[in-house]
Amino acid sequence: MKKSMLSTKQSYALCAIGVLVLFGILVAVCETGAISLYVKGILMTCCIAVIMTTSLNLTIGVLGQLTLGCCGFEAIGAYSAALMSKLLVANGVQMDDTVRFLLVTFVGGVVACVFGVLVGIPALRLHGDYLAIITLGFGEIIRVIIQNLKVAGGKGLADGQQGQALIGIDRLANLYVVFCITVVTVVLLFMFARSRYGRAVKAIRDDEIAAGASGINITYMKVLVFAISAFFAGIAGGIFAQYIGALTPSMAGWLQSINYVIMVVFGGMGSLTGSIVAAVGLTILPELLRAFSAYRMLVYSVVLVIIMVFRPQGLFGNWEFSLPKFVNTWFYPVRVKMHGKSGASQSASKKTKETGETTASSEINTSSEDKEVQA
């Protein structure tokens, strides 16, 4: 029965094949000229939005803590990556463009992760609205600091000018490389959510007092999740900087952070699949409505209100799409049902066996006590 269904290795192989097919379609439509540079730019923006939304969903959906400072970490990663790239060029370091892109993007993620730990240790002692307010304030502090840094304006470094946009950033972002980074990000976040660490984080979300009583280090797990989310937000910022070629402190504003929070809620808190669909959909929707520029944001807002009224838990809720599960259900529907029934019958028989053993032991103890009383 189990041999007819996909094994664990076959499931991983099927997921890898699905990603390769999607990547092949992307390469085909790009290399054949079927899509314009404008569409490629939208796809790049979608990849950045997916990284930001899935990383933020780790904090909001899996951990259950509302934060409004994700764009602060994105800005830290963006400026760190941009300045690192300029520093390498200024010192005459020769390396391949893709290698430099990956290196400085990773550096941006690490710097954002460090700030995530520094902010997360004091901030995560708060809950609910208080945590949202303090993270919102963090984003505004980052924006003001960047605006007043001389090295983060103008041409940057020694030629920087305070209060100006950072320009002259090498545009090294490649759509194929960014797509691979997006896939790796989603896979790592999904594996973390399904690991024992992820189950511990979900336990904290459901009942923090019970989780602490069961031995889970609540402070450590909260800071860990916050740091991971900040790291991938920094990665998204590094990609954004090397795609746009110019940065302004306004990218750390609270409106941008709320936009990503809307994507998380729209897709379903706790569902990475929902975050991906929401990030892509809400990134493409304003572009589709660009012809109706006067009513574009009005339609965008109406769509969000309708979804929240009729689907308050989001499009996907807590549900995750699984390609192996879909294949098993589609090709082996009878065996899947039988497998579920056999599992239920096995658990029921196990419970019956345990109940019988308990009853038998109680009867033995009762009979022995009766004999002692008679004696």
Buried (B, 14 or more C-beta within 10 A) or exposed (E): EEEEBBEEEEBEEBBEEEBEEEBEEBEEBBEEEEEEEEBBBBBBBBBBBBBBBBBBBBBBBBBBBBBBBBBBBBBBBBBBBBBBBBBBBEEEEEEEBEEBBBBBBBBBBBBBBBBBBBBBBEBBEBEEEEBBBBBBBBBBBBBEBBBEBBBBBBBBBEEBBEEBBBBEBBEBBBBEBBBBBBBEBBBBBBEBBEEEBBEBBBBBBEEBEEBBEEEBEBEEBBBBBBBBBBBBBBBBBBBBBBBBBEBBBBBBBBEBBBBBBBBBBBBBBBBBBBBBBBBBBBBBBEBEBEEEEEEBEEBBEEBBEEBBEEEEBBBBBEBBEBBBEEBBEEEBEEBBEEBEEEEEEEEEEEEEEEEEEEEEEEEEEEEEEEEEEEE
